[in-house]
Amino acid sequence: MKSIPESAVHYKSTPVFTETTVPAALLRSHTTAAGTWGRITILEGELLYRITDETVAPEEVLLSPARFGVVEPQIKHEVAVVGPVRFQVDFHR
């Protein structure tokens, strides 16, 4: 998994989502804008993160409080709920 460049600056965060409040858009393939990176932080539980973009190798990572996810700019991805979870996404550019 990639890392957010050190030069990228945090500019906003989502609310904390749970397995019942996660927006439907996050559960299907989507992208961030050009130059926008995301960090998926798991506060409790686990979340499955999938890279679904046809231009890169597919990847599937089980995120947990010990393992965060990195969303690359303009790379298609999605998440899947695997049980009770609390998570937040921080955006950087």
Backbone atoms as SQL, in Angstrom:
CREATE TABLE atoms (id INTEGER PRIMARY KEY, chain TEXT, resi INTEGER, resn TEXT, atom TEXT, x REAL, y REAL, z REAL);
INSERT INTO atoms VALUES
  (1, 'A', 1, 'MET', 'N', 0.841, -1.177, 0.000),
  (2, 'A', 1, 'MET', 'CA', 0.000, 0.000, 0.000),
  (3, 'A', 1, 'MET', 'C', 0.888, 1.243, 0.000),
  (4, 'A', 2, 'LYS', 'N', 0.443, 2.264, -0.702),
  (5, 'A', 2, 'LYS', 'CA', 1.188, 3.523, -0.810),
  (6, 'A', 2, 'LYS', 'C', 1.146, 4.288, 0.499),
  (7, 'A', 3, 'SER', 'N', 1.937, 5.362, 0.561),
  (8, 'A', 3, 'SER', 'CA', 1.853, 6.283, 1.692),
  (9, 'A', 3, 'SER', 'C', 1.530, 7.678, 1.183),
  (10, 'A', 4, 'ILE', 'N', 0.903, 8.439, 2.028),
  (11, 'A', 4, 'ILE', 'CA', 0.570, 9.822, 1.685),
  (12, 'A', 4, 'ILE', 'C', 1.871, 10.617, 1.664),
  (13, 'A', 5, 'PRO', 'N', 2.102, 11.396, 0.606),
  (14, 'A', 5, 'PRO', 'CA', 3.344, 12.182, 0.538),
  (15, 'A', 5, 'PRO', 'C', 3.452, 13.136, 1.729),
  (16, 'A', 6, 'GLU', 'N', 4.667, 13.310, 2.216),
  (17, 'A', 6, 'GLU', 'CA', 4.885, 14.219, 3.347),
  (18, 'A', 6, 'GLU', 'C', 4.468, 15.642, 3.025),
  (19, 'A', 7, 'SER', 'N', 4.493, 16.012, 1.746),
  (20, 'A', 7, 'SER', 'CA', 4.126, 17.370, 1.354),
  (21, 'A', 7, 'SER', 'C', 2.611, 17.589, 1.341),
  (22, 'A', 8, 'ALA', 'N', 1.819, 16.522, 1.403),
  (23, 'A', 8, 'ALA', 'CA', 0.357, 16.650, 1.394),
  (24, 'A', 8, 'ALA', 'C', -0.125, 17.177, 2.744),
  (25, 'A', 9, 'VAL', 'N', -1.077, 18.096, 2.691),
  (26, 'A', 9, 'VAL', 'CA', -1.585, 18.759, 3.889),
  (27, 'A', 9, 'VAL', 'C', -3.027, 18.333, 4.145),
  (28, 'A', 10, 'HIS', 'N', -3.325, 17.985, 5.388),
  (29, 'A', 10, 'HIS', 'CA', -4.691, 17.612, 5.779),
  (30, 'A', 10, 'HIS', 'C', -5.598, 18.828, 5.591),
  (31, 'A', 11, 'TYR', 'N', -6.776, 18.619, 4.967),
  (32, 'A', 11, 'TYR', 'CA', -7.694, 19.738, 4.806),
  (33, 'A', 11, 'TYR', 'C', -9.114, 19.456, 5.275),
  (34, 'A', 12, 'LYS', 'N', -9.496, 18.186, 5.472),
  (35, 'A', 12, 'LYS', 'CA', -10.813, 17.916, 6.048),
  (36, 'A', 12, 'LYS', 'C', -10.912, 16.452, 6.448),
  (37, 'A', 13, 'SER', 'N', -11.910, 16.175, 7.295),
  (38, 'A', 13, 'SER', 'CA', -12.184, 14.815, 7.754),
  (39, 'A', 13, 'SER', 'C', -13.673, 14.549, 7.644),
  (40, 'A', 14, 'THR', 'N', -14.014, 13.293, 7.446),
  (41, 'A', 14, 'THR', 'CA', -15.421, 12.903, 7.455),
  (42, 'A', 14, 'THR', 'C', -15.868, 12.778, 8.906),
  (43, 'A', 15, 'PRO', 'N', -17.185, 12.682, 9.110),
  (44, 'A', 15, 'PRO', 'CA', -17.639, 12.283, 10.446),
  (45, 'A', 15, 'PRO', 'C', -17.178, 10.850, 10.701),
  (46, 'A', 16, 'VAL', 'N', -17.315, 10.392, 11.922),
  (47, 'A', 16, 'VAL', 'CA', -17.039, 8.990, 12.226),
  (48, 'A', 16, 'VAL', 'C', -18.229, 8.173, 11.724),
  (49, 'A', 17, 'PHE', 'N', -17.931, 7.168, 10.888),
  (50, 'A', 17, 'PHE', 'CA', -18.964, 6.287, 10.344),
  (51, 'A', 17, 'PHE', 'C', -18.966, 4.964, 11.100),
  (52, 'A', 18, 'THR', 'N', -20.118, 4.307, 11.104),
  (53, 'A', 18, 'THR', 'CA', -20.244, 2.963, 11.666),
  (54, 'A', 18, 'THR', 'C', -20.775, 2.046, 10.569),
  (55, 'A', 19, 'GLU', 'N', -20.938, 0.778, 10.906),
  (56, 'A', 19, 'GLU', 'CA', -21.481, -0.182, 9.940),
  (57, 'A', 19, 'GLU', 'C', -22.893, 0.204, 9.497),
  (58, 'A', 20, 'THR', 'N', -23.605, 0.999, 10.281),
  (59, 'A', 20, 'THR', 'CA', -24.966, 1.399, 9.897),
  (60, 'A', 20, 'THR', 'C', -25.035, 2.790, 9.281),
  (61, 'A', 21, 'THR', 'N', -23.970, 3.586, 9.425),
  (62, 'A', 21, 'THR', 'CA', -24.014, 4.954, 8.892),
  (63, 'A', 21, 'THR', 'C', -23.067, 5.181, 7.713),
  (64, 'A', 22, 'VAL', 'N', -22.302, 4.166, 7.328),
  (65, 'A', 22, 'VAL', 'CA', -21.376, 4.325, 6.195),
  (66, 'A', 22, 'VAL', 'C', -22.180, 4.692, 4.946),
  (67, 'A', 23, 'PRO', 'N', -21.805, 5.766, 4.256),
  (68, 'A', 23, 'PRO', 'CA', -22.523, 6.155, 3.039),
  (69, 'A', 23, 'PRO', 'C', -22.437, 5.075, 1.952),
  (70, 'A', 24, 'ALA', 'N', -23.525, 4.856, 1.254),
  (71, 'A', 24, 'ALA', 'CA', -23.575, 3.840, 0.196),
  (72, 'A', 24, 'ALA', 'C', -22.497, 4.085, -0.857),
  (73, 'A', 25, 'ALA', 'N', -22.154, 5.339, -1.115),
  (74, 'A', 25, 'ALA', 'CA', -21.146, 5.655, -2.136),
  (75, 'A', 25, 'ALA', 'C', -19.786, 5.050, -1.799),
  (76, 'A', 26, 'LEU', 'N', -19.477, 4.890, -0.509),
  (77, 'A', 26, 'LEU', 'CA', -18.189, 4.312, -0.130),
  (78, 'A', 26, 'LEU', 'C', -18.155, 2.801, -0.340),
  (79, 'A', 27, 'LEU', 'N', -19.330, 2.191, -0.436),
  (80, 'A', 27, 'LEU', 'CA', -19.421, 0.736, -0.585),
  (81, 'A', 27, 'LEU', 'C', -19.329, 0.284, -2.036),
  (82, 'A', 28, 'ARG', 'N', -19.297, 1.234, -2.966),
  (83, 'A', 28, 'ARG', 'CA', -19.113, 0.885, -4.378),
  (84, 'A', 28, 'ARG', 'C', -17.903, 1.646, -4.921),
  (85, 'A', 29, 'SER', 'N', -17.390, 1.188, -6.021),
  (86, 'A', 29, 'SER', 'CA', -16.168, 1.741, -6.595),
  (87, 'A', 29, 'SER', 'C', -16.309, 3.246, -6.862),
  (88, 'A', 30, 'HIS', 'N', -15.337, 4.010, -6.368),
  (89, 'A', 30, 'HIS', 'CA', -15.325, 5.462, -6.543),
  (90, 'A', 30, 'HIS', 'C', -13.880, 5.958, -6.465),
  (91, 'A', 31, 'THR', 'N', -13.677, 7.237, -6.731),
  (92, 'A', 31, 'THR', 'CA', -12.332, 7.820, -6.678),
  (93, 'A', 31, 'THR', 'C', -12.340, 9.128, -5.898),
  (94, 'A', 32, 'THR', 'N', -11.140, 9.597, -5.576),
  (95, 'A', 32, 'THR', 'CA', -10.971, 10.946, -5.053),
  (96, 'A', 32, 'THR', 'C', -10.558, 11.830, -6.232),
  (97, 'A', 33, 'ALA', 'N', -10.585, 13.129, -6.022),
  (98, 'A', 33, 'ALA', 'CA', -10.199, 14.078, -7.062),
  (99, 'A', 33, 'ALA', 'C', -8.684, 14.032, -7.294),
  (100, 'A', 34, 'ALA', 'N', -8.266, 14.588, -8.403),
  (101, 'A', 34, 'ALA', 'CA', -6.839, 14.686, -8.710),
  (102, 'A', 34, 'ALA', 'C', -6.128, 15.386, -7.554),
  (103, 'A', 35, 'GLY', 'N', -5.027, 14.811, -7.095),
  (104, 'A', 35, 'GLY', 'CA', -4.238, 15.410, -6.031),
  (105, 'A', 35, 'GLY', 'C', -4.760, 15.180, -4.624),
  (106, 'A', 36, 'THR', 'N', -5.885, 14.479, -4.485),
  (107, 'A', 36, 'THR', 'CA', -6.476, 14.246, -3.164),
  (108, 'A', 36, 'THR', 'C', -6.179, 12.835, -2.676),
  (109, 'A', 37, 'TRP', 'N', -5.549, 12.746, -1.525),
  (110, 'A', 37, 'TRP', 'CA', -5.224, 11.487, -0.860),
  (111, 'A', 37, 'TRP', 'C', -6.161, 11.307, 0.317),
  (112, 'A', 38, 'GLY', 'N', -6.426, 10.074, 0.687),
  (113, 'A', 38, 'GLY', 'CA', -7.242, 9.803, 1.863),
  (114, 'A', 38, 'GLY', 'C', -6.536, 8.834, 2.796),
  (115, 'A', 39, 'ARG', 'N', -6.830, 8.978, 4.066),
  (116, 'A', 39, 'ARG', 'CA', -6.331, 8.026, 5.071),
  (117, 'A', 39, 'ARG', 'C', -7.554, 7.502, 5.807),
  (118, 'A', 40, 'ILE', 'N', -7.785, 6.200, 5.725),
  (119, 'A', 40, 'ILE', 'CA', -8.910, 5.563, 6.402),
  (120, 'A', 40, 'ILE', 'C', -8.401, 5.070, 7.746),
  (121, 'A', 41, 'THR', 'N', -8.915, 5.647, 8.815),
  (122, 'A', 41, 'THR', 'CA', -8.496, 5.283, 10.162),
  (123, 'A', 41, 'THR', 'C', -9.625, 4.504, 10.834),
  (124, 'A', 42, 'ILE', 'N', -9.308, 3.305, 11.278),
  (125, 'A', 42, 'ILE', 'CA', -10.269, 2.460, 11.969),
  (126, 'A', 42, 'ILE', 'C', -10.154, 2.728, 13.464),
  (127, 'A', 43, 'LEU', 'N', -11.244, 3.144, 14.075),
  (128, 'A', 43, 'LEU', 'CA', -11.254, 3.417, 15.509),
  (129, 'A', 43, 'LEU', 'C', -11.606, 2.161, 16.306),
  (130, 'A', 44, 'GLU', 'N', -12.501, 1.343, 15.745),
  (131, 'A', 44, 'GLU', 'CA', -12.900, 0.072, 16.357),
  (132, 'A', 44, 'GLU', 'C', -13.321, -0.875, 15.255),
  (133, 'A', 45, 'GLY', 'N', -13.034, -2.143, 15.401),
  (134, 'A', 45, 'GLY', 'CA', -13.473, -3.154, 14.446),
  (135, 'A', 45, 'GLY', 'C', -12.553, -3.272, 13.245),
  (136, 'A', 46, 'GLU', 'N', -13.137, -3.741, 12.133),
  (137, 'A', 46, 'GLU', 'CA', -12.382, -3.954, 10.897),
  (138, 'A', 46, 'GLU', 'C', -13.221, -3.521, 9.698),
  (139, 'A', 47, 'LEU', 'N', -12.537, -3.198, 8.617),
  (140, 'A', 47, 'LEU', 'CA', -13.157, -2.774, 7.368),
  (141, 'A', 47, 'LEU', 'C', -12.306, -3.323, 6.234),
  (142, 'A', 48, 'LEU', 'N', -12.936, -3.881, 5.227),
  (143, 'A', 48, 'LEU', 'CA', -12.208, -4.400, 4.077),
  (144, 'A', 48, 'LEU', 'C', -12.068, -3.288, 3.043),
  (145, 'A', 49, 'TYR', 'N', -10.831, -3.002, 2.639),
  (146, 'A', 49, 'TYR', 'CA', -10.531, -1.959, 1.648),
  (147, 'A', 49, 'TYR', 'C', -10.059, -2.641, 0.373),
  (148, 'A', 50, 'ARG', 'N', -10.705, -2.305, -0.737),
  (149, 'A', 50, 'ARG', 'CA', -10.344, -2.912, -2.023),
  (150, 'A', 50, 'ARG', 'C', -9.977, -1.828, -3.030),
  (151, 'A', 51, 'ILE', 'N', -8.862, -2.038, -3.724),
  (152, 'A', 51, 'ILE', 'CA', -8.514, -1.199, -4.871),
  (153, 'A', 51, 'ILE', 'C', -9.082, -1.909, -6.088),
  (154, 'A', 52, 'THR', 'N', -9.964, -1.222, -6.822),
  (155, 'A', 52, 'THR', 'CA', -10.702, -1.828, -7.931),
  (156, 'A', 52, 'THR', 'C', -10.337, -1.236, -9.282),
  (157, 'A', 53, 'ASP', 'N', -9.363, -0.361, -9.308),
  (158, 'A', 53, 'ASP', 'CA', -8.973, 0.329, -10.536),
  (159, 'A', 53, 'ASP', 'C', -8.339, -0.639, -11.536),
  (160, 'A', 54, 'GLU', 'N', -8.725, -0.529, -12.789),
  (161, 'A', 54, 'GLU', 'CA', -8.204, -1.409, -13.839),
  (162, 'A', 54, 'GLU', 'C', -6.767, -1.079, -14.225),
  (163, 'A', 55, 'THR', 'N', -6.267, 0.091, -13.827),
  (164, 'A', 55, 'THR', 'CA', -4.921, 0.514, -14.246),
  (165, 'A', 55, 'THR', 'C', -3.821, 0.078, -13.281),
  (166, 'A', 56, 'VAL', 'N', -4.197, -0.495, -12.142),
  (167, 'A', 56, 'VAL', 'CA', -3.214, -0.958, -11.161),
  (168, 'A', 56, 'VAL', 'C', -3.582, -2.369, -10.710),
  (169, 'A', 57, 'ALA', 'N', -2.650, -3.024, -10.064),
  (170, 'A', 57, 'ALA', 'CA', -2.921, -4.378, -9.566),
  (171, 'A', 57, 'ALA', 'C', -4.024, -4.328, -8.510),
  (172, 'A', 58, 'PRO', 'N', -4.978, -5.262, -8.561),
  (173, 'A', 58, 'PRO', 'CA', -6.018, -5.276, -7.529),
  (174, 'A', 58, 'PRO', 'C', -5.388, -5.541, -6.166),
  (175, 'A', 59, 'GLU', 'N', -5.991, -4.951, -5.159),
  (176, 'A', 59, 'GLU', 'CA', -5.469, -5.126, -3.805),
  (177, 'A', 59, 'GLU', 'C', -6.646, -5.181, -2.848),
  (178, 'A', 60, 'GLU', 'N', -6.537, -6.009, -1.828),
  (179, 'A', 60, 'GLU', 'CA', -7.568, -6.134, -0.805),
  (180, 'A', 60, 'GLU', 'C', -6.869, -6.191, 0.540),
  (181, 'A', 61, 'VAL', 'N', -7.238, -5.269, 1.432),
  (182, 'A', 61, 'VAL', 'CA', -6.557, -5.155, 2.720),
  (183, 'A', 61, 'VAL', 'C', -7.609, -5.079, 3.824),
  (184, 'A', 62, 'LEU', 'N', -7.429, -5.874, 4.867),
  (185, 'A', 62, 'LEU', 'CA', -8.305, -5.800, 6.028),
  (186, 'A', 62, 'LEU', 'C', -7.741, -4.733, 6.965),
  (187, 'A', 63, 'LEU', 'N', -8.473, -3.627, 7.088),
  (188, 'A', 63, 'LEU', 'CA', -8.034, -2.520, 7.928),
  (189, 'A', 63, 'LEU', 'C', -8.505, -2.741, 9.356),
  (190, 'A', 64, 'SER', 'N', -7.711, -2.264, 10.308),
  (191, 'A', 64, 'SER', 'CA', -8.021, -2.400, 11.732),
  (192, 'A', 64, 'SER', 'C', -7.420, -1.192, 12.450),
  (193, 'A', 65, 'PRO', 'N', -7.644, -1.064, 13.750),
  (194, 'A', 65, 'PRO', 'CA', -7.008, 0.058, 14.455),
  (195, 'A', 65, 'PRO', 'C', -5.476, 0.058, 14.304),
  (196, 'A', 66, 'ALA', 'N', -4.892, -1.094, 14.075),
  (197, 'A', 66, 'ALA', 'CA', -3.436, -1.184, 13.908),
  (198, 'A', 66, 'ALA', 'C', -3.001, -1.004, 12.451),
  (199, 'A', 67, 'ARG', 'N', -3.955, -1.006, 11.520),
  (200, 'A', 67, 'ARG', 'CA', -3.603, -0.918, 10.094),
  (201, 'A', 67, 'ARG', 'C', -4.570, 0.021, 9.374),
  (202, 'A', 68, 'PHE', 'N', -4.080, 1.212, 9.026),
  (203, 'A', 68, 'PHE', 'CA', -4.910, 2.181, 8.312),
  (204, 'A', 68, 'PHE', 'C', -4.809, 1.960, 6.808),
  (205, 'A', 69, 'GLY', 'N', -5.716, 2.570, 6.062),
  (206, 'A', 69, 'GLY', 'CA', -5.711, 2.470, 4.609),
  (207, 'A', 69, 'GLY', 'C', -5.335, 3.790, 3.967),
  (208, 'A', 70, 'VAL', 'N', -4.677, 3.720, 2.818),
  (209, 'A', 70, 'VAL', 'CA', -4.306, 4.912, 2.062),
  (210, 'A', 70, 'VAL', 'C', -5.038, 4.892, 0.723),
  (211, 'A', 71, 'VAL', 'N', -5.743, 5.974, 0.446),
  (212, 'A', 71, 'VAL', 'CA', -6.478, 6.137, -0.808),
  (213, 'A', 71, 'VAL', 'C', -5.655, 7.041, -1.713),
  (214, 'A', 72, 'GLU', 'N', -5.284, 6.521, -2.872),
  (215, 'A', 72, 'GLU', 'CA', -4.499, 7.302, -3.826),
  (216, 'A', 72, 'GLU', 'C', -5.416, 8.153, -4.706),
  (217, 'A', 73, 'PRO', 'N', -4.936, 9.319, -5.150),
  (218, 'A', 73, 'PRO', 'CA', -5.749, 10.170, -6.011),
  (219, 'A', 73, 'PRO', 'C', -6.183, 9.441, -7.289),
  (220, 'A', 74, 'GLN', 'N', -7.436, 9.560, -7.615),
  (221, 'A', 74, 'GLN', 'CA', -8.032, 9.076, -8.862),
  (222, 'A', 74, 'GLN', 'C', -7.893, 7.565, -9.086),
  (223, 'A', 75, 'ILE', 'N', -7.671, 6.798, -8.043),
  (224, 'A', 75, 'ILE', 'CA', -7.612, 5.338, -8.155),
  (225, 'A', 75, 'ILE', 'C', -8.917, 4.774, -7.595),
  (226, 'A', 76, 'LYS', 'N', -9.629, 3.993, -8.396),
  (227, 'A', 76, 'LYS', 'CA', -10.916, 3.438, -7.961),
  (228, 'A', 76, 'LYS', 'C', -10.717, 2.492, -6.776),
  (229, 'A', 77, 'HIS', 'N', -11.611, 2.630, -5.815),
  (230, 'A', 77, 'HIS', 'CA', -11.543, 1.821, -4.595),
  (231, 'A', 77, 'HIS', 'C', -12.932, 1.739, -3.980),
  (232, 'A', 78, 'GLU', 'N', -13.071, 0.841, -3.003),
  (233, 'A', 78, 'GLU', 'CA', -14.325, 0.699, -2.262),
  (234, 'A', 78, 'GLU', 'C', -14.009, 0.064, -0.923),
  (235, 'A', 79, 'VAL', 'N', -14.971, 0.134, -0.010),
  (236, 'A', 79, 'VAL', 'CA', -14.827, -0.553, 1.274),
  (237, 'A', 79, 'VAL', 'C', -15.999, -1.505, 1.450),
  (238, 'A', 80, 'ALA', 'N', -15.821, -2.492, 2.304),
  (239, 'A', 80, 'ALA', 'CA', -16.888, -3.434, 2.646),
  (240, 'A', 80, 'ALA', 'C', -16.896, -3.608, 4.165),
  (241, 'A', 81, 'VAL', 'N', -18.073, -3.530, 4.730),
  (242, 'A', 81, 'VAL', 'CA', -18.245, -3.724, 6.166),
  (243, 'A', 81, 'VAL', 'C', -18.171, -5.219, 6.461),
  (244, 'A', 82, 'VAL', 'N', -17.389, -5.595, 7.471),
  (245, 'A', 82, 'VAL', 'CA', -17.252, -7.012, 7.827),
  (246, 'A', 82, 'VAL', 'C', -17.769, -7.292, 9.237),
  (247, 'A', 83, 'GLY', 'N', -18.325, -6.285, 9.870),
  (248, 'A', 83, 'GLY', 'CA', -18.851, -6.420, 11.224),
  (249, 'A', 83, 'GLY', 'C', -18.944, -5.047, 11.857),
  (250, 'A', 84, 'PRO', 'N', -19.162, -4.994, 13.147),
  (251, 'A', 84, 'PRO', 'CA', -19.212, -3.691, 13.815),
  (252, 'A', 84, 'PRO', 'C', -17.910, -2.923, 13.587),
  (253, 'A', 85, 'VAL', 'N', -18.044, -1.648, 13.244),
  (254, 'A', 85, 'VAL', 'CA', -16.861, -0.836, 12.926),
  (255, 'A', 85, 'VAL', 'C', -17.159, 0.629, 13.191),
  (256, 'A', 86, 'ARG', 'N', -16.109, 1.373, 13.532),
  (257, 'A', 86, 'ARG', 'CA', -16.138, 2.831, 13.599),
  (258, 'A', 86, 'ARG', 'C', -14.894, 3.304, 12.867),
  (259, 'A', 87, 'PHE', 'N', -15.087, 4.188, 11.866),
  (260, 'A', 87, 'PHE', 'CA', -13.935, 4.670, 11.099),
  (261, 'A', 87, 'PHE', 'C', -14.165, 6.084, 10.600),
  (262, 'A', 88, 'GLN', 'N', -13.072, 6.697, 10.171),
  (263, 'A', 88, 'GLN', 'CA', -13.100, 8.070, 9.674),
  (264, 'A', 88, 'GLN', 'C', -12.112, 8.176, 8.521),
  (265, 'A', 89, 'VAL', 'N', -12.371, 9.089, 7.595),
  (266, 'A', 89, 'VAL', 'CA', -11.452, 9.329, 6.483),
  (267, 'A', 89, 'VAL', 'C', -10.931, 10.756, 6.579),
  (268, 'A', 90, 'ASP', 'N', -9.611, 10.901, 6.540),
  (269, 'A', 90, 'ASP', 'CA', -8.955, 12.212, 6.540),
  (270, 'A', 90, 'ASP', 'C', -8.415, 12.459, 5.135),
  (271, 'A', 91, 'PHE', 'N', -8.690, 13.652, 4.612),
  (272, 'A', 91, 'PHE', 'CA', -8.270, 14.000, 3.256),
  (273, 'A', 91, 'PHE', 'C', -7.091, 14.961, 3.276),
  (274, 'A', 92, 'HIS', 'N', -6.157, 14.716, 2.355),
  (275, 'A', 92, 'HIS', 'CA', -4.921, 15.505, 2.227),
  (276, 'A', 92, 'HIS', 'C', -4.735, 15.873, 0.754),
  (277, 'A', 93, 'ARG', 'N', -4.095, 17.030, 0.520),
  (278, 'A', 93, 'ARG', 'CA', -3.731, 17.410, -0.849),
  (279, 'A', 93, 'ARG', 'C', -2.472, 18.244, -0.846);
